[in-house]
């Protein structure tokens, strides 16, 4: 327990992250025979970016410089992280997935080093929408946009 948040160790990429109220958490079931692990992560990043675009919010992916901590995830154009991705793929099976910040209490992220990036600031869809004078997307709208962008059936 850290600052009232239970700590759970897991075996997946992405180091420490937070799962809590105000987030959309996604665990994927995909055919790994069609693409490799890196391709799955890029597909997920691009899908989340497309979902945010459909909500009228701009997001980007970032390339990780050589020998740097991973920048996998979805970012605002100002380089605040809005979605964390941490996947484990073993024996052709995925576990874990992504956490998209819709409207969480962002103070929770100040209790640990998110994604192993001490300089990272976290953002939410609510914060992004407010910055462009739009209402925050509802959780249901965000969930539907992500499902559509990822081709969920």
Wavefront OBJ file of the C-alpha trace (Angstrom):
o trace
v 0.000 0.000 0.000
v 1.447 3.365 -1.010
v -0.460 6.583 -0.243
v -3.650 4.527 0.049
v -3.061 2.824 -3.308
v -2.360 -0.932 -3.220
v 0.828 -1.976 -5.022
v 0.615 -5.069 -7.215
v 3.720 -6.476 -8.883
v 3.189 -7.735 -12.426
v 5.351 -9.199 -15.164
v 4.863 -6.887 -18.122
v 6.451 -3.925 -19.853
v 5.909 -0.333 -18.846
v 7.185 -0.313 -15.250
v 4.847 1.338 -12.737
v 1.428 2.632 -13.688
v -1.891 3.316 -12.032
v -5.306 1.744 -12.563
v -8.172 3.517 -10.850
v -11.429 5.415 -11.143
v -11.671 7.719 -14.134
v -9.653 5.494 -16.446
v -10.565 3.171 -19.282
v -8.547 -0.008 -18.804
v -8.239 -2.322 -21.802
v -6.971 -5.894 -21.924
v -6.550 -7.106 -25.477
v -7.364 -10.339 -27.228
v -5.620 -10.256 -30.601
v -4.308 -12.726 -33.150
v -0.549 -12.608 -32.597
v 0.127 -14.752 -35.666
v -0.703 -11.742 -37.872
v 1.851 -9.338 -36.341
v 4.758 -9.172 -33.933
v 4.768 -7.656 -30.426
v 6.152 -4.302 -31.618
v 3.498 -4.138 -34.323
v 0.758 -4.832 -31.752
v 1.984 -1.974 -29.551
v 2.142 0.452 -32.516
v -1.327 -0.666 -33.661
v -2.662 -0.005 -30.155
v -1.004 3.433 -29.988
v -2.396 4.401 -33.402
v -5.842 3.057 -32.491
v -5.970 5.098 -29.294
v -4.783 8.189 -31.189
v -7.540 7.623 -33.753
v -10.119 7.237 -30.965
v -9.045 10.523 -29.383
v -9.165 12.206 -32.785
v -12.773 11.032 -33.197
v -13.485 12.771 -29.864
v -11.911 15.979 -31.187
v -8.706 15.638 -29.163
v -5.231 15.635 -30.665
v -2.714 13.013 -29.518
v 0.592 11.629 -30.755
v 2.945 8.704 -30.310
v 6.599 9.236 -29.557
v 9.630 7.322 -30.762
v 12.014 6.171 -28.059
v 15.580 7.443 -28.540
v 18.329 4.790 -28.433
v 19.207 3.659 -24.883
v 16.396 5.765 -23.374
v 13.471 4.703 -21.195
v 10.533 3.588 -23.356
v 8.141 6.274 -24.583
v 5.469 3.741 -25.564
v 1.998 5.142 -24.998
v -0.149 8.014 -26.190
v 0.834 11.625 -25.569
v -0.567 15.102 -25.924
v 1.254 17.299 -28.449
v 2.854 18.984 -25.391
v 4.289 15.571 -24.355
v 2.022 14.835 -21.417
v 1.090 11.164 -21.261
v -2.623 10.389 -21.596
v -2.483 6.605 -22.126
v -0.036 4.073 -20.743
v 0.600 0.761 -22.455
v 2.215 -2.183 -20.720
v 1.875 -5.551 -22.380
v 3.264 -8.970 -21.736
v 3.337 -11.471 -24.565
v 4.405 -14.998 -23.670
v 3.767 -18.132 -25.680
v 1.592 -16.205 -28.109
v -0.744 -14.938 -25.363
v -1.153 -11.280 -24.359
v -1.832 -10.091 -20.874
v -2.227 -6.579 -19.519
v -2.884 -3.768 -21.985
v -3.562 -0.058 -21.642
v -4.884 2.606 -19.269
v -6.471 5.680 -20.880
v -6.944 8.618 -18.522
v -10.468 9.921 -19.043
v -10.936 11.919 -15.837
v -8.910 10.325 -13.014
v -7.509 12.149 -10.020
v -4.127 12.925 -11.592
v -2.662 13.484 -8.112
v -2.414 9.683 -7.819
v 0.446 9.809 -10.326
v 2.500 12.014 -8.003
v 2.912 9.100 -5.586
v 5.209 7.092 -7.900
v 7.356 7.423 -11.013
v 4.900 6.731 -13.836
v 6.242 4.424 -16.533
v 9.793 4.813 -15.189
v 9.865 8.402 -16.491
v 10.557 10.818 -13.623
v 10.011 13.882 -15.810
v 6.661 12.753 -17.248
v 3.449 14.669 -16.562
v 0.206 12.797 -16.922
v -2.861 14.236 -18.652
v -6.507 13.267 -18.984
v -9.117 13.602 -21.697
v -10.989 15.977 -19.379
v -7.898 18.200 -19.104
v -7.273 18.049 -22.854
v -10.894 18.948 -23.636
v -10.864 21.875 -21.195
v -7.687 23.218 -22.843
v -9.518 23.517 -26.183
v -12.809 24.744 -24.712
v -14.753 21.503 -25.164
v -16.740 19.492 -22.640
v -14.984 16.421 -21.304
v -15.961 13.229 -23.117
v -18.098 10.871 -21.059
v -16.656 7.483 -20.177
v -19.146 5.736 -22.464
v -18.210 7.928 -25.427
v -14.503 7.274 -24.830
v -15.109 3.526 -24.531
v -17.135 3.464 -27.775
v -14.496 5.531 -29.624
v -11.704 3.184 -28.502
v -13.715 0.069 -29.367
v -14.505 1.429 -32.843
v -10.909 2.515 -33.491
v -9.563 -0.900 -32.477
v -12.169 -2.785 -34.498
v -13.770 -4.483 -31.481
v -16.540 -6.912 -32.245
l 1 2 3 4 5 6 7 8 9 10 11 12 13 14 15 16 17 18 19 20 21 22 23 24 25 26 27 28 29 30 31 32 33 34 35 36 37 38 39 40 41 42 43 44 45 46 47 48 49 50 51 52 53 54 55 56 57 58 59 60 61 62 63 64 65 66 67 68 69 70 71 72 73 74 75 76 77 78 79 80 81 82 83 84 85 86 87 88 89 90 91 92 93 94 95 96 97 98 99 100 101 102 103 104 105 106 107 108 109 110 111 112 113 114 115 116 117 118 119 120 121 122 123 124 125 126 127 128 129 130 131 132 133 134 135 136 137 138 139 140 141 142 143 144 145 146 147 148 149 150 151 152 153
